[in-house]
């Protein structure tokens, strides 16, 4: 069995090269945090080398295996298996470097199957050798049992109770129509086909600015039929279940999307 600095080599390779002779690509976009390097080092120490470090004959830079190279340095080994490869162009070399991590990212994993395999391995081997430390395994189990961090928050909503602060405000103070009115005036002055003008006037309603503080005050002084209609319009939220049924969540998403689109256009 071939060995490199007392670590078994199970992969094909061109040579056993000195670690100090290998040059990482200075523009490598794949970053390797200390936690990952420590885990890689542990895996290599236990499993040996299952994949070589790929070096380009064209540039002399490492193309694949930057993480493995850092793990080798952490292990303080002198020799590592290297596969020297030819690339016709710089573009080919860059594409292979980027694809090395990108293709793995596109894979889909079966978490149920991973959990089952980890259960079988538990007690037989350090699960870190499989890429799962104790924290990662716990997180996986929580996700599968429906107890992930996001699920620990209650779905119960305690609605704040609004206390009237003064007199009923006039309707004119509930919404600022300045931008809306300006757009409608421009649309009508353009003498567009009726169908187009109607559509643009509907779109202009996005620029109505509601004062929800004054709307809440108005609601407190309004009669029951008016209050009911204000609830149905999601101007106020009294019953969250009812608001959800009336499409408030969908409305909120649409408003957010519209505002985001408008902001992006402003910055273009």
VOMISE-33940 format. One line per 5 residues: number of its first residue (from 1); for each residue z, y, x of N, C-alpha, C. Coordinates in nm, 3 decimals. Atoms other than C-alpha are relative to their C-alpha. Layout:
N
NUM) Z Y X Z Y X Z Y X ~ ...
This chain:
268
1) 0.000 -0.121 0.085 0.000 0.000 0.000 0.000 0.125 0.088 ~ 0.005 -0.126 -0.074 -0.095 0.343 0.129 0.119 0.086 -0.036 ~ -0.110 -0.091 0.023 0.188 0.589 0.170 -0.028 0.134 0.065 ~ 0.010 -0.134 -0.057 0.202 0.962 0.230 0.141 0.055 0.009 ~ -0.137 -0.047 -0.021 0.531 1.075 0.383 0.100 -0.080 -0.084
6) -0.089 0.095 0.068 0.704 0.767 0.238 -0.012 0.000 -0.152 ~ 0.025 0.005 0.144 0.565 0.826 -0.112 -0.128 -0.080 -0.023 ~ 0.114 0.088 0.025 0.330 0.559 -0.248 -0.118 0.078 -0.057 ~ 0.123 -0.063 0.048 -0.031 0.660 -0.311 -0.078 -0.104 -0.080 ~ 0.067 0.095 0.088 -0.189 0.482 -0.610 -0.139 0.049 -0.043
11) 0.127 -0.059 0.045 -0.493 0.711 -0.656 -0.103 -0.002 0.112 ~ 0.106 -0.010 -0.101 -0.829 0.724 -0.483 0.006 0.139 0.062 ~ -0.006 -0.128 -0.069 -0.855 1.001 -0.224 -0.093 -0.003 0.121 ~ 0.087 -0.012 -0.117 -1.070 1.128 0.057 0.079 -0.011 0.130 ~ -0.083 -0.002 -0.121 -0.788 1.175 0.306 0.144 0.031 -0.035
16) -0.138 -0.046 0.010 -0.418 1.230 0.354 0.008 0.127 0.085 ~ 0.005 -0.128 -0.069 -0.396 1.597 0.440 0.138 0.061 0.017 ~ -0.124 -0.074 -0.021 -0.121 1.817 0.580 0.019 0.101 -0.112 ~ -0.031 -0.095 0.108 0.048 2.016 0.303 -0.028 0.142 0.045 ~ 0.014 -0.138 -0.049 0.042 2.328 0.520 -0.146 0.041 0.015
21) 0.142 -0.033 -0.018 -0.338 2.304 0.553 -0.069 0.034 -0.132 ~ 0.062 -0.020 0.130 -0.401 2.332 0.178 0.023 0.143 -0.049 ~ -0.006 -0.141 0.042 -0.479 2.676 0.036 -0.021 0.010 -0.151 ~ 0.016 -0.018 0.145 -0.414 2.745 -0.335 -0.104 0.109 -0.026 ~ 0.095 -0.106 0.036 -0.685 2.946 -0.508 0.080 0.123 -0.043
26) -0.079 -0.120 0.032 -0.545 3.304 -0.518 -0.022 0.052 -0.141 ~ 0.028 -0.046 0.137 -0.704 3.357 -0.860 0.023 -0.111 -0.103 ~ -0.031 0.108 0.095 -0.576 3.039 -1.021 0.073 0.056 -0.121 ~ -0.064 -0.057 0.120 -0.498 3.138 -1.384 0.113 -0.085 -0.056 ~ -0.103 0.090 0.053 -0.268 2.840 -1.443 0.130 0.020 0.077
31) -0.128 -0.027 -0.063 0.093 2.933 -1.373 0.095 -0.119 -0.020 ~ -0.089 0.116 0.004 0.359 2.672 -1.298 0.145 0.045 0.018 ~ -0.140 -0.041 -0.010 0.721 2.761 -1.377 0.082 -0.101 0.080 ~ -0.085 0.084 -0.085 1.003 2.623 -1.162 0.040 -0.130 -0.069 ~ -0.042 0.119 0.073 1.111 2.382 -1.438 -0.108 -0.108 0.003
36) 0.110 0.096 -0.002 0.767 2.221 -1.446 -0.015 -0.062 0.139 ~ 0.013 0.051 -0.137 0.750 2.192 -1.067 0.109 -0.101 0.032 ~ -0.111 0.092 -0.024 1.093 2.028 -1.054 -0.025 -0.134 -0.069 ~ 0.028 0.123 0.072 0.984 1.775 -1.318 -0.114 -0.077 0.066 ~ 0.112 0.065 -0.070 0.655 1.706 -1.136 0.050 -0.070 0.127
41) -0.053 0.058 -0.123 0.846 1.648 -0.813 0.076 -0.129 -0.029 ~ -0.078 0.119 0.038 1.076 1.402 -0.988 -0.094 -0.116 -0.036 ~ 0.097 0.103 0.040 0.779 1.215 -1.136 -0.071 -0.057 0.122 ~ 0.071 0.047 -0.120 0.595 1.198 -0.802 0.093 -0.085 0.087 ~ -0.095 0.077 -0.080 0.908 1.077 -0.621 0.019 -0.140 -0.059
46) -0.022 0.130 0.065 0.949 0.797 -0.879 -0.128 -0.081 -0.010 ~ 0.125 0.072 0.029 0.588 0.705 -0.963 -0.093 -0.008 0.120 ~ 0.098 -0.010 -0.107 0.415 0.797 -0.640 -0.113 0.091 -0.043 ~ 0.115 -0.086 0.032 0.085 0.981 -0.633 -0.098 -0.075 -0.090 ~ 0.094 0.059 0.094 -0.121 0.895 -0.943 -0.129 0.081 -0.010
51) 0.118 -0.087 -0.002 -0.362 1.186 -0.902 0.001 0.078 0.131 ~ 0.004 -0.074 -0.125 -0.481 1.354 -0.583 -0.009 0.151 -0.026 ~ 0.025 -0.144 0.007 -0.504 1.725 -0.511 -0.147 0.021 0.034 ~ 0.144 -0.019 -0.019 -0.869 1.828 -0.547 -0.025 0.130 0.075 ~ 0.033 -0.116 -0.082 -1.006 2.063 -0.282 -0.151 0.016 0.006
56) 0.143 -0.029 -0.003 -1.346 2.231 -0.284 -0.050 0.008 0.144 ~ 0.064 -0.011 -0.131 -1.568 2.175 0.019 -0.071 0.135 0.015 ~ 0.074 -0.126 -0.003 -1.751 2.494 -0.075 0.088 0.117 0.042 ~ -0.088 -0.114 -0.027 -1.456 2.738 -0.070 0.121 -0.035 0.087 ~ -0.119 0.040 -0.074 -1.179 2.535 0.091 0.128 0.015 -0.081
61) -0.118 -0.020 0.084 -0.945 2.625 -0.198 0.032 -0.125 -0.082 ~ -0.040 0.101 0.097 -0.745 2.386 -0.415 -0.063 0.034 -0.134 ~ 0.060 -0.021 0.133 -0.926 2.343 -0.748 0.090 -0.058 -0.108 ~ -0.089 0.066 0.096 -0.703 2.097 -0.931 0.120 -0.059 0.075 ~ -0.119 0.054 -0.063 -0.346 2.007 -0.851 0.089 0.105 0.064
66) -0.088 -0.104 -0.054 -0.181 2.342 -0.779 0.147 -0.033 -0.026 ~ -0.137 0.038 0.032 0.132 2.217 -0.955 0.048 -0.113 0.088 ~ -0.036 0.113 -0.086 0.129 1.892 -0.757 0.025 0.047 0.143 ~ -0.020 -0.054 -0.135 0.097 2.092 -0.435 0.137 0.066 0.010 ~ -0.132 -0.064 -0.001 0.404 2.299 -0.526 0.111 -0.105 -0.005
71) -0.100 0.109 0.008 0.591 1.979 -0.614 0.016 -0.067 0.137 ~ -0.005 0.060 -0.133 0.500 1.836 -0.272 0.082 0.086 0.095 ~ -0.078 -0.092 -0.084 0.644 2.146 -0.106 0.149 -0.012 -0.033 ~ -0.140 0.014 0.042 0.963 2.104 -0.312 0.059 -0.129 0.057 ~ -0.045 0.129 -0.054 0.983 1.742 -0.195 0.007 0.001 0.153
76) 0.001 -0.017 -0.145 0.933 1.866 0.161 -0.073 -0.114 0.071 ~ 0.082 0.102 -0.063 0.666 1.607 0.234 -0.104 0.066 0.090 ~ 0.097 -0.056 -0.095 0.415 1.654 0.514 -0.144 -0.031 -0.040 ~ 0.135 0.044 0.033 0.115 1.462 0.382 -0.014 -0.024 -0.150 ~ 0.031 0.024 0.141 -0.049 1.446 0.038 -0.142 -0.052 -0.012
81) 0.137 0.049 0.018 -0.357 1.263 -0.095 -0.091 0.112 -0.051 ~ 0.095 -0.106 0.035 -0.657 1.496 -0.119 -0.136 -0.061 -0.028 ~ 0.137 0.041 0.033 -0.993 1.443 -0.285 -0.088 0.122 0.020 ~ 0.089 -0.114 -0.028 -1.253 1.678 -0.136 -0.129 -0.018 -0.078 ~ 0.117 0.010 0.087 -1.537 1.752 -0.376 -0.097 0.114 0.025
86) 0.105 -0.100 -0.016 -1.867 1.937 -0.366 -0.026 0.070 -0.134 ~ 0.039 -0.080 0.117 -1.948 2.217 -0.612 -0.126 0.078 0.037 ~ 0.129 -0.063 -0.031 -2.304 2.348 -0.632 0.011 0.152 0.007 ~ -0.012 -0.145 0.004 -2.199 2.703 -0.718 0.146 0.041 -0.019 ~ -0.134 -0.053 0.025 -1.893 2.923 -0.740 0.036 -0.015 -0.148
91) -0.023 0.010 0.144 -1.934 2.916 -1.119 0.046 -0.140 -0.038 ~ -0.040 0.138 0.028 -1.908 2.535 -1.125 0.145 -0.023 0.042 ~ -0.136 0.018 -0.050 -1.590 2.549 -0.919 0.102 0.067 -0.091 ~ -0.091 -0.072 0.089 -1.431 2.812 -1.143 0.014 -0.072 -0.134 ~ -0.002 0.070 0.129 -1.526 2.619 -1.456 0.090 -0.123 0.007
96) -0.082 0.121 -0.013 -1.362 2.301 -1.325 0.148 0.037 0.012 ~ -0.138 -0.045 -0.016 -1.046 2.491 -1.228 0.060 0.038 -0.136 ~ -0.050 -0.044 0.131 -1.013 2.650 -1.573 0.013 -0.117 -0.097 ~ 0.001 0.113 0.093 -1.101 2.331 -1.760 0.114 -0.098 0.025 ~ -0.104 0.095 -0.036 -0.834 2.132 -1.575 0.120 0.008 -0.095
101) -0.112 -0.016 0.094 -0.560 2.277 -1.796 -0.048 0.016 -0.143 ~ 0.046 -0.032 0.135 -0.768 2.391 -2.092 -0.030 -0.126 -0.082 ~ 0.033 0.122 0.072 -0.892 2.043 -2.187 0.127 -0.069 -0.048 ~ -0.128 0.062 0.040 -0.533 1.912 -2.191 0.062 0.076 -0.118 ~ -0.056 -0.081 0.107 -0.430 2.202 -2.416 -0.064 -0.033 -0.135
106) 0.073 0.026 0.124 -0.693 2.101 -2.673 0.034 -0.136 -0.062 ~ -0.038 0.132 0.053 -0.547 1.752 -2.715 0.102 0.014 -0.112 ~ -0.098 0.003 0.108 -0.350 1.671 -3.029 0.093 -0.120 0.021 ~ -0.095 0.107 -0.024 -0.033 1.467 -2.999 0.061 -0.049 -0.131 ~ -0.068 0.061 0.114 0.129 1.230 -3.247 0.149 -0.001 0.033
111) -0.141 -0.013 -0.033 0.492 1.341 -3.232 0.081 -0.122 -0.043 ~ -0.071 0.120 0.047 0.605 1.039 -3.434 -0.013 -0.113 0.101 ~ 0.024 0.107 -0.098 0.448 0.803 -3.182 0.072 0.030 0.131 ~ -0.072 -0.038 -0.122 0.592 0.999 -2.887 0.149 -0.032 -0.016 ~ -0.143 0.024 0.025 0.940 0.978 -3.044 0.029 -0.150 0.005
116) -0.020 0.145 0.001 0.898 0.603 -3.097 -0.003 -0.055 0.142 ~ 0.011 0.046 -0.138 0.790 0.551 -2.736 0.123 0.041 0.082 ~ -0.119 -0.046 -0.072 1.078 0.761 -2.604 0.122 -0.084 -0.036 ~ -0.112 0.084 0.044 1.319 0.552 -2.811 -0.003 -0.135 0.072 ~ 0.014 0.127 -0.070 1.180 0.236 -2.652 0.036 0.013 0.147
121) -0.026 -0.021 -0.143 1.211 0.386 -2.305 0.145 0.036 0.029 ~ -0.137 -0.048 -0.020 1.563 0.522 -2.357 0.089 -0.112 0.053 ~ -0.087 0.100 -0.062 1.806 0.338 -2.133 -0.070 -0.083 0.104 ~ 0.077 0.079 -0.097 1.526 0.175 -1.934 -0.045 0.085 0.117 ~ 0.054 -0.090 -0.101 1.413 0.481 -1.742 0.047 0.141 -0.030
126) -0.032 -0.141 0.019 1.499 0.846 -1.689 -0.116 0.063 -0.077 ~ 0.108 -0.052 0.084 1.301 1.012 -1.971 -0.069 0.121 0.062 ~ 0.066 -0.112 -0.069 1.228 1.307 -1.741 -0.126 -0.049 0.071 ~ 0.119 0.056 -0.063 0.979 1.073 -1.572 -0.118 0.000 -0.096 ~ 0.104 -0.007 0.102 0.786 1.083 -1.899 -0.028 0.145 -0.041
131) 0.024 -0.141 0.030 0.799 1.463 -1.903 0.095 0.058 -0.103 ~ -0.095 -0.047 0.102 1.090 1.492 -2.147 0.141 0.001 0.058 ~ -0.141 -0.007 -0.037 1.426 1.620 -2.034 0.082 -0.009 -0.128 ~ -0.087 0.016 0.117 1.726 1.601 -2.267 -0.025 0.108 -0.105 ~ 0.023 -0.112 0.094 1.655 1.943 -2.419 -0.129 -0.019 -0.078
136) 0.130 0.019 0.066 1.290 1.864 -2.494 0.005 -0.115 -0.099 ~ -0.011 0.113 0.091 1.377 1.529 -2.649 0.077 0.040 -0.126 ~ -0.080 -0.044 0.115 1.641 1.690 -2.872 -0.083 0.087 -0.092 ~ 0.084 -0.090 0.080 1.394 1.956 -2.985 -0.102 -0.080 -0.080 ~ 0.096 0.086 0.069 1.138 1.687 -3.073 0.066 -0.070 -0.118
141) -0.071 0.070 0.108 1.394 1.493 -3.277 0.034 0.094 -0.114 ~ -0.033 -0.099 0.104 1.498 1.809 -3.463 -0.124 0.033 -0.083 ~ 0.125 -0.030 0.071 1.136 1.886 -3.551 -0.035 -0.113 -0.096 ~ 0.038 0.114 0.082 1.078 1.536 -3.683 0.097 -0.024 -0.115 ~ -0.099 0.020 0.106 1.398 1.532 -3.887 0.010 0.119 -0.094
146) 0.000 -0.118 0.087 1.321 1.868 -4.046 0.116 0.092 0.027 ~ -0.115 -0.083 -0.034 1.610 2.034 -3.865 -0.031 0.089 0.119 ~ 0.037 -0.089 -0.108 1.417 2.255 -3.626 0.070 0.133 -0.018 ~ -0.075 -0.126 0.002 1.558 2.595 -3.543 -0.035 0.086 -0.118 ~ 0.041 -0.087 0.111 1.352 2.772 -3.808 0.054 -0.050 -0.133
151) -0.049 0.056 0.126 1.481 2.534 -4.076 0.150 0.019 -0.018 ~ -0.144 -0.017 0.009 1.843 2.616 -3.999 0.037 0.126 -0.076 ~ -0.027 -0.121 0.077 1.809 2.948 -4.175 -0.010 -0.031 -0.149 ~ -0.003 0.025 0.143 1.890 2.948 -4.544 -0.119 0.064 -0.070 ~ 0.108 -0.056 0.081 1.617 3.004 -4.799 0.058 0.084 -0.114
156) -0.064 -0.081 0.103 1.870 3.175 -5.025 -0.008 0.147 0.039 ~ 0.016 -0.143 -0.027 1.803 3.547 -5.051 0.102 0.078 -0.081 ~ -0.096 -0.086 0.067 2.082 3.787 -5.131 -0.062 0.138 -0.012 ~ 0.067 -0.128 0.020 1.909 4.086 -5.282 0.102 0.113 -0.001 ~ -0.091 -0.115 0.002 2.074 4.423 -5.212 -0.001 0.064 -0.138
161) -0.010 -0.067 0.130 2.199 4.600 -5.522 -0.019 0.150 0.021 ~ 0.030 -0.143 -0.016 2.052 4.950 -5.555 0.086 0.080 -0.097 ~ -0.083 -0.088 0.082 2.289 5.216 -5.683 -0.074 0.132 -0.020 ~ 0.068 -0.128 0.025 2.130 5.521 -5.853 0.068 0.114 0.076 ~ -0.055 -0.109 -0.082 2.170 5.833 -5.639 -0.011 0.137 -0.067
166) 0.016 -0.133 0.061 2.063 6.112 -5.870 -0.080 -0.007 -0.128 ~ 0.079 -0.006 0.123 1.831 6.216 -6.146 -0.132 -0.073 0.017 ~ 0.128 0.070 0.002 1.512 6.041 -6.242 -0.108 0.090 0.061 ~ 0.102 -0.084 -0.063 1.235 6.170 -6.008 -0.128 0.003 -0.083 ~ 0.126 -0.008 0.074 0.904 6.289 -6.156 -0.102 -0.097 0.058
171) 0.103 0.095 -0.040 0.608 6.051 -6.142 -0.076 0.049 0.123 ~ 0.080 -0.055 -0.109 0.425 6.285 -5.903 0.062 -0.024 0.137 ~ -0.067 0.022 -0.128 0.687 6.216 -5.635 0.004 -0.147 0.042 ~ -0.008 0.142 -0.030 0.653 5.839 -5.650 -0.111 -0.048 0.094 ~ 0.113 0.042 -0.081 0.319 5.822 -5.470 -0.074 0.121 0.055
176) 0.081 -0.105 -0.063 0.125 6.038 -5.227 -0.146 -0.041 -0.013 ~ 0.141 0.033 0.028 -0.238 6.046 -5.341 -0.098 0.084 0.080 ~ 0.088 -0.095 -0.069 -0.376 6.304 -5.096 -0.121 -0.068 0.064 ~ 0.111 0.067 -0.068 -0.585 6.066 -4.884 -0.090 -0.071 -0.099 ~ 0.076 0.068 0.104 -0.691 5.867 -5.189 -0.092 0.099 -0.072
181) 0.079 -0.100 0.071 -0.806 6.180 -5.373 -0.114 0.053 0.086 ~ 0.102 -0.050 -0.092 -0.996 6.301 -5.066 -0.116 -0.099 0.010 ~ 0.104 0.103 -0.011 -1.183 5.971 -5.034 -0.081 -0.009 -0.128 ~ 0.070 0.008 0.129 -1.265 5.957 -5.405 -0.097 0.117 -0.015 ~ 0.087 -0.117 0.009 -1.406 6.309 -5.386 -0.124 -0.019 0.087
186) 0.115 0.025 -0.089 -1.628 6.210 -5.091 -0.094 -0.103 -0.061 ~ 0.082 0.106 0.059 -1.746 5.895 -5.270 -0.084 0.055 -0.115 ~ 0.072 -0.053 0.116 -1.839 6.084 -5.587 -0.105 0.103 0.041 ~ 0.096 -0.099 -0.048 -2.012 6.359 -5.391 -0.122 -0.065 0.062 ~ 0.112 0.069 -0.065 -2.231 6.101 -5.219 -0.104 -0.048 -0.099
191) 0.093 0.041 0.106 -2.397 6.016 -5.554 -0.058 -0.140 0.025 ~ 0.038 0.138 -0.025 -2.404 5.645 -5.481 -0.026 -0.073 -0.131 ~ 0.014 0.083 0.121 -2.508 5.373 -5.727 0.138 -0.026 -0.059 ~ -0.128 0.011 0.069 -2.235 5.328 -5.985 0.082 -0.118 0.049 ~ -0.070 0.120 -0.043 -2.148 4.975 -5.873 0.063 0.019 0.138
196) -0.049 -0.024 -0.136 -2.110 5.080 -5.509 0.116 0.099 -0.004 ~ -0.104 -0.102 0.009 -1.907 5.388 -5.598 0.129 -0.058 -0.057 ~ -0.119 0.061 0.060 -1.672 5.185 -5.817 0.074 -0.087 0.100 ~ -0.063 0.086 -0.102 -1.614 4.937 -5.536 0.074 0.084 0.104 ~ -0.062 -0.083 -0.103 -1.541 5.211 -5.282 0.124 0.072 -0.053
201) -0.118 -0.065 0.057 -1.301 5.383 -5.520 0.117 -0.099 -0.009 ~ -0.105 0.103 -0.001 -1.113 5.056 -5.559 0.057 -0.017 0.141 ~ -0.045 0.015 -0.138 -1.100 5.024 -5.180 0.088 0.118 0.043 ~ -0.075 -0.121 -0.036 -0.966 5.378 -5.156 0.146 -0.008 -0.043 ~ -0.139 0.011 0.045 -0.650 5.273 -5.340 0.091 -0.051 0.111
206) -0.079 0.045 -0.114 -0.537 5.119 -5.009 0.073 0.117 0.065 ~ -0.057 -0.118 -0.066 -0.456 5.473 -4.902 0.104 0.071 -0.086 ~ -0.111 -0.053 0.079 -0.205 5.537 -5.178 0.131 -0.033 0.073 ~ -0.126 0.020 -0.073 0.135 5.583 -5.012 0.117 0.009 -0.098 ~ -0.109 0.005 0.097 0.426 5.472 -5.232 0.134 0.032 0.067
211) -0.136 -0.032 -0.047 0.776 5.615 -5.186 0.096 -0.094 -0.073 ~ -0.076 0.105 0.069 0.981 5.305 -5.262 0.145 0.040 -0.027 ~ -0.134 -0.049 0.029 1.312 5.488 -5.241 0.002 0.072 -0.133 ~ 0.006 -0.074 0.126 1.211 5.722 -5.523 -0.044 -0.092 -0.115 ~ 0.041 0.097 0.102 1.045 5.433 -5.707 0.122 -0.076 -0.051
216) -0.122 0.070 0.039 1.378 5.248 -5.705 0.087 0.089 -0.089 ~ -0.078 -0.095 0.079 1.550 5.561 -5.839 -0.061 0.015 -0.139 ~ 0.070 -0.012 0.128 1.286 5.597 -6.111 0.025 -0.124 -0.085 ~ -0.021 0.127 0.069 1.327 5.228 -6.202 0.138 -0.003 -0.067 ~ -0.136 0.004 0.053 1.703 5.270 -6.251 0.015 0.082 -0.128
221) -0.009 -0.087 0.116 1.642 5.541 -6.511 -0.103 -0.033 -0.108 ~ 0.108 0.031 0.093 1.342 5.379 -6.683 0.047 -0.092 -0.111 ~ -0.033 0.091 0.109 1.344 5.190 -7.013 -0.041 -0.143 0.038 ~ 0.023 0.140 -0.031 1.323 4.809 -7.023 -0.148 -0.038 0.013 ~ 0.142 0.035 -0.013 0.947 4.779 -7.091 -0.060 0.052 0.131
226) 0.052 -0.058 -0.124 0.871 5.014 -6.799 0.052 -0.077 0.121 ~ -0.058 0.077 -0.110 1.109 4.825 -6.571 -0.070 -0.134 0.017 ~ 0.067 0.130 -0.005 0.944 4.496 -6.662 -0.137 0.011 0.064 ~ 0.133 -0.020 -0.056 0.600 4.632 -6.581 0.006 0.035 0.149 ~ -0.016 -0.033 -0.142 0.724 4.774 -6.249 0.031 -0.126 0.081
231) -0.028 0.127 -0.066 0.860 4.429 -6.160 -0.127 -0.083 0.013 ~ 0.125 0.077 -0.001 0.530 4.265 -6.256 -0.100 0.055 0.101 ~ 0.089 -0.063 -0.097 0.352 4.513 -6.028 0.055 -0.009 0.141 ~ -0.067 0.015 -0.130 0.592 4.427 -5.741 0.036 0.135 0.061 ~ -0.048 -0.129 -0.049 0.693 4.792 -5.716 0.148 -0.009 0.034
236) -0.139 0.032 -0.031 1.050 4.664 -5.722 0.015 -0.151 -0.007 ~ -0.025 0.143 0.000 1.183 4.315 -5.650 0.142 -0.023 -0.051 ~ -0.129 0.031 0.059 1.465 4.206 -5.879 0.024 -0.150 0.004 ~ -0.007 0.146 0.002 1.396 3.835 -5.917 -0.100 -0.052 0.103 ~ 0.091 0.041 -0.107 1.253 3.690 -5.595 -0.089 -0.117 -0.042
241) 0.082 0.112 0.046 1.135 3.369 -5.762 -0.113 0.049 -0.088 ~ 0.103 -0.057 0.087 0.950 3.570 -6.023 -0.104 0.074 0.082 ~ 0.092 -0.075 -0.085 0.800 3.793 -5.757 -0.096 -0.093 0.073 ~ 0.085 0.097 -0.068 0.671 3.488 -5.570 -0.106 -0.055 -0.096 ~ 0.092 0.053 0.100 0.515 3.351 -5.890 -0.110 0.101 -0.033
246) 0.097 -0.105 0.033 0.344 3.684 -5.951 -0.092 0.033 0.119 ~ 0.090 -0.019 -0.113 0.179 3.662 -5.609 0.042 0.106 0.098 ~ -0.044 -0.106 -0.092 0.394 3.910 -5.420 -0.022 -0.039 0.145 ~ 0.017 0.045 -0.138 0.381 3.697 -5.104 -0.146 0.015 0.043 ~ 0.143 -0.012 -0.031 0.002 3.685 -5.120 -0.039 0.147 0.013
251) 0.028 -0.143 -0.004 -0.010 4.058 -5.191 0.047 0.060 0.132 ~ -0.055 -0.051 -0.125 0.211 4.127 -4.890 -0.089 -0.038 0.117 ~ 0.089 0.044 -0.107 -0.018 3.920 -4.666 -0.128 0.083 0.002 ~ 0.125 -0.078 0.008 -0.326 4.108 -4.791 0.022 0.143 0.048 ~ -0.030 -0.136 -0.044 -0.161 4.446 -4.737 0.017 0.004 0.151
256) -0.022 0.005 -0.144 -0.051 4.346 -4.387 -0.132 -0.016 0.075 ~ 0.129 0.022 -0.064 -0.400 4.221 -4.302 -0.084 0.127 -0.003 ~ 0.077 -0.124 0.014 -0.557 4.543 -4.432 0.050 0.106 0.098 ~ -0.058 -0.099 -0.092 -0.316 4.759 -4.230 -0.034 -0.035 0.145 ~ 0.032 0.042 -0.136 -0.379 4.552 -3.917 -0.145 0.030 0.034
261) 0.142 -0.029 -0.020 -0.756 4.584 -3.960 -0.023 0.149 0.021 ~ 0.014 -0.145 -0.012 -0.724 4.958 -4.009 0.049 0.049 0.135 ~ -0.057 -0.042 -0.128 -0.508 4.991 -3.698 -0.094 -0.038 0.114 ~ 0.095 0.044 -0.104 -0.759 4.791 -3.490 -0.121 0.091 0.006 ~ 0.115 -0.089 0.004 -1.042 5.012 -3.606 0.034 0.136 0.058
266) -0.044 -0.130 -0.054 -0.840 5.320 -3.512 -0.002 0.001 0.152 ~ -0.009 0.008 -0.146 -0.800 5.194 -3.155 -0.133 -0.034 0.066 ~ 0.132 0.034 -0.059 -1.168 5.098 -3.110 -0.069 0.124 0.057
